[in-house]
């Protein structure tokens, strides 16, 4: 199974991001991008594997209840710009970038430790939080893609981090289908 742990994006933030994507789709270069469907927007915390045994998936699901203690409260992250990912020189994706956030980084570390404890490998890539909006088609001349200045930095969109989900990703000829396998919720702060 192809699985990953992520933060789902709520309907309000999804709509705001859709509006940003609509602006991008009106650019002359938009045909160079395979745009993702808004229902698939998420922030990946940990990719578990592209060919994971069901046994390992079940272990991850069963361990999720123990990842966080009751004092780990929900928190907010800020979505602050649209940019090329992972960098401007060799990008493969257009993303909504997430402002650096210590609680989010700590959450990723906790999840990574728990995944390692059941025999899953730690990600080899440094955590760079983002929401993928579209994949750049192969053989695209990158300097043709110019993000409008109004999207390079905008009034930050706040996303409440209150749910962590283990997803299965099923490939199709079009967009992948993400199936929620299990979710845990962070304690609401009053």
Backbone torsions as a table, in degrees:
resi	resn	phi	psi	omega
1	UNK	NA	144.9	174.8
2	UNK	-95.9	116.2	-173.9
3	UNK	-136.1	155.6	176.8
4	UNK	-154.5	157.7	177.2
5	UNK	-106.6	132.3	-173.7
6	UNK	-149.7	168.2	170.7
7	UNK	-100.0	117.3	175.9
8	UNK	-69.0	157.3	-179.8
9	UNK	-105.5	129.0	-177.6
10	UNK	-70.7	166.7	-173.8
11	UNK	-61.2	-39.4	-178.1
12	UNK	-65.3	-46.4	179.8
13	UNK	-68.8	-37.7	176.7
14	UNK	-57.5	-44.1	179.1
15	UNK	-62.1	-43.3	178.3
16	UNK	-61.0	-42.3	179.1
17	UNK	-68.4	-37.3	176.1
18	UNK	-56.9	-39.9	178.9
19	UNK	-63.6	-39.2	176.9
20	UNK	-65.7	-42.5	179.6
21	UNK	-64.4	-37.4	177.2
22	UNK	-58.4	-39.2	176.8
23	UNK	-63.1	-42.5	178.8
24	UNK	-65.2	-37.8	-179.5
25	UNK	-67.4	-17.0	177.5
26	UNK	-89.2	0.7	177.7
27	UNK	-79.8	151.8	-177.7
28	UNK	-62.2	-22.9	-177.2
29	UNK	-94.5	2.3	-172.6
30	UNK	-59.8	-24.7	178.8
31	UNK	-69.1	-11.0	179.1
32	UNK	-84.9	1.3	-174.5
33	UNK	-121.2	136.5	167.9
34	UNK	-91.8	103.8	-174.6
35	UNK	-77.1	139.1	178.8
36	UNK	-83.6	151.1	178.6
37	UNK	-76.9	139.9	-176.9
38	UNK	-56.5	-31.1	178.9
39	UNK	-61.3	-19.2	-179.2
40	UNK	-94.6	-0.4	-179.6
41	UNK	-61.9	135.0	179.3
42	UNK	-165.6	168.7	172.0
43	UNK	-112.9	112.7	179.7
44	UNK	-73.0	130.0	176.8
45	UNK	-100.5	-37.0	-177.7
46	UNK	-158.5	122.7	172.1
47	UNK	-85.9	125.7	-175.9
48	UNK	-90.4	-30.1	177.9
49	UNK	154.4	155.8	-179.5
50	UNK	-91.9	-11.7	-178.4
51	UNK	-146.7	56.6	-173.6
52	UNK	-84.3	137.8	176.6
53	UNK	-66.9	145.7	178.9
54	UNK	-55.3	-37.5	-179.8
55	UNK	-57.3	-43.4	179.7
56	UNK	-68.8	-38.2	178.2
57	UNK	-62.6	-44.3	179.1
58	UNK	-63.7	-38.6	176.8
59	UNK	-61.4	-43.9	179.0
60	UNK	-62.7	-44.7	179.7
61	UNK	-60.5	-45.2	-177.2
62	UNK	-69.0	-26.5	-178.5
63	UNK	-85.1	-15.4	-174.0
64	UNK	-57.1	-35.3	-178.6
65	UNK	-60.3	-22.6	-174.8
66	UNK	-101.8	3.0	-176.7
67	UNK	-66.9	-41.2	-172.5
68	UNK	-125.1	143.5	173.8
69	UNK	-91.7	171.2	-173.1
70	UNK	-67.4	-11.6	178.9
71	UNK	-90.6	3.0	175.8
72	UNK	-90.9	100.6	-173.7
73	UNK	-87.9	158.2	173.4
74	UNK	-60.4	155.9	-178.7
75	UNK	-149.8	173.2	-179.0
76	UNK	-111.7	146.4	169.3
77	UNK	-121.9	156.5	-178.6
78	UNK	-111.4	130.2	173.7
79	UNK	-93.9	121.7	-166.8
80	UNK	-121.7	-13.7	-178.9
81	UNK	-165.6	166.2	171.0
82	UNK	-106.8	132.9	-179.0
83	UNK	-153.0	171.1	174.9
84	UNK	-82.3	146.5	-174.8
85	UNK	-133.9	138.9	6.1
86	UNK	-83.1	-13.5	177.1
87	UNK	-156.1	176.9	-177.2
88	UNK	-77.1	-20.3	-176.5
89	UNK	-82.6	-42.5	-177.3
90	UNK	-131.2	58.7	-176.4
91	UNK	-79.1	154.5	172.8
92	UNK	-127.5	-8.4	-173.8
93	UNK	-145.5	151.4	168.4
94	UNK	-102.3	130.1	-173.8
95	UNK	-133.1	161.5	165.1
96	UNK	-95.9	120.4	-175.0
97	UNK	-85.8	151.5	-178.7
98	UNK	-109.9	133.3	177.0
99	UNK	-61.3	143.4	177.9
100	UNK	-52.9	134.3	-175.4
101	UNK	-146.3	117.6	-176.4
102	UNK	-63.0	-39.4	-179.5
103	UNK	-64.7	-39.3	178.9
104	UNK	-65.5	-43.4	178.8
105	UNK	-63.9	-38.7	177.8
106	UNK	-65.1	-42.0	177.8
107	UNK	-59.4	-44.2	178.6
108	UNK	-61.7	-40.9	179.7
109	UNK	-64.9	-42.7	178.3
110	UNK	-59.9	-47.7	-178.7
111	UNK	-63.1	-43.1	179.2
112	UNK	-59.7	-43.5	179.4
113	UNK	-62.8	-43.5	180.0
114	UNK	-66.6	-38.9	178.5
115	UNK	-65.1	-40.2	177.5
116	UNK	-64.0	-34.4	-178.1
117	UNK	-66.8	-19.2	176.2
118	UNK	-106.0	14.1	173.1
119	UNK	91.3	14.8	176.1
120	UNK	-94.7	144.7	-176.2
121	UNK	-75.6	146.0	173.6
122	UNK	-72.5	144.5	178.1
123	UNK	-59.8	137.2	179.1
124	UNK	-83.0	-15.4	-179.0
125	UNK	-94.7	144.8	175.2
126	UNK	-66.0	143.3	-179.6
127	UNK	-71.4	118.6	175.8
128	UNK	-127.0	92.9	-173.4
129	UNK	-62.5	135.3	-179.1
130	UNK	-164.4	167.5	173.5
131	UNK	-120.1	116.0	-179.1
132	UNK	-71.9	131.1	-179.1
133	UNK	-109.5	-30.6	-179.4
134	UNK	-169.3	148.5	-179.6
135	UNK	-99.0	133.4	178.1
136	UNK	-75.0	130.9	-178.1
137	UNK	-67.3	148.3	178.7
138	UNK	-57.3	151.0	176.9
139	UNK	66.0	17.3	176.3
140	UNK	-75.1	136.9	173.0
141	UNK	-79.7	110.2	-168.9
142	UNK	-60.9	-35.2	-177.5
143	UNK	-68.9	-6.7	173.2
144	UNK	-73.6	-23.3	-177.2
145	UNK	-90.2	111.9	-179.8
146	UNK	-121.5	110.1	177.2
147	UNK	-70.3	128.4	178.1
148	UNK	-58.4	143.4	-178.6
149	UNK	-55.9	-32.8	-179.0
150	UNK	-66.4	-18.3	179.9
151	UNK	-103.6	-14.0	179.6
152	UNK	-66.7	-27.3	176.1
153	UNK	-155.4	125.9	178.9
154	UNK	-139.6	171.9	177.4
155	UNK	-59.2	121.7	-172.2
156	UNK	-55.9	141.0	174.2
157	UNK	-97.9	127.7	-178.2
158	UNK	-93.9	130.9	178.3
159	UNK	-118.7	126.6	176.7
160	UNK	-82.8	124.1	177.5
161	UNK	-91.3	104.7	-177.4
162	UNK	-136.4	-1.7	-176.1
163	UNK	-145.8	132.2	176.7
164	UNK	-116.9	129.2	-172.8
165	UNK	-125.8	137.6	170.1
166	UNK	-94.2	118.7	-178.0
167	UNK	-110.3	147.8	164.0
168	UNK	-100.8	135.7	178.0
169	UNK	-107.5	117.8	179.2
170	UNK	-109.0	122.2	-178.3
171	UNK	-76.4	142.9	174.7
172	UNK	-134.9	178.3	177.3
173	UNK	-70.3	-17.8	179.9
174	UNK	-112.1	-122.0	179.0
175	UNK	-81.1	147.1	175.1
176	UNK	-65.5	157.0	175.5
177	UNK	-106.9	126.4	178.8
178	UNK	-102.7	122.4	180.0
179	UNK	-109.6	125.2	178.0
180	UNK	-72.5	120.1	178.5
181	UNK	-93.1	-40.6	178.6
182	UNK	-164.1	147.4	176.0
183	UNK	-131.9	149.5	169.3
184	UNK	-124.4	154.6	-175.1
185	UNK	-116.4	141.2	175.8
186	UNK	-80.6	152.0	-179.7
187	UNK	-64.1	132.0	178.9
188	UNK	-73.7	135.7	179.6
189	UNK	-98.0	128.5	-176.9
190	UNK	-104.3	NA	NA
